[in-house]
Amino acid sequence: MTSVLLSTTYFGPVQWYQKLYRYDSVSIDLQETFQKQTYRNRCLIATTQGVQALTVPVVHDTSNAIGDIRISDHGNWRHLHWQALQTAYGDSPFFEYYEDDLRPFFTERHWERLKDYNMSICQKMCELLDIQPTIVQTSDFRLQPSCPPSINPDDFRLGINPKHPLEDVDFQPKPYYQVYQQKHGFLPNLSILDLLFNMGPESIFYL
């Protein structure tokens, strides 16, 4: 059985969901140290202006472990994120098809902890993508940023990163239709939402 170690993500990128689809089991590390400007609390979407980051504000307690990080209500971010998705993808082929499934994550229920919010999102996205990964949330690991990532080739906690991605020989982004492709060209490895809204039920063939 093949397994992979990942960080939790907020509407993670296509690369992250590829791991869920291709590996027999997935471990989500809840003991790793929270890192800013990563997919742990942000996703990247395509807009008419280019790539835009949507970031979930968080609250730090005495513990900086990702499993203890709480979500902040600062700045009415839920409304702003949903509004940004409506603006960016309202004209995409499948936004209307999925919006009722996704709206509750921004309008109906408030999660206290980031890990629970992200896992609920992940479960819904797997349902919409029609994939059935085996996912275990574990506290048996601790991320050491100074440790060379090559020690474990199936550890993608550092490698799947919006700012400084590491080489992943198994991930070669396959171009698909995007709303703003004529303006910006194909934008690879955006949030799984970009793939879903543009390709709908065919999204699984790009994982």
Protein Blocks (a to p, Z undefined) as FASTA:
>chain_A
ZZddddddehiafklmmmmmmpmbdcddfkbccdehiaklpccdddfkbccddddddddd
fblcfklpccdfehilmmmmmmmmmmmmmmgmklmmmmmmmmmmmmmpccfblklmmmmm
mmmmmmmnopacdddddfkbccdfklcfklpmkbcklmmcfklccddfkbccdddddfkl
mmnopaehiafklmmmmnmmmlmmmZZ
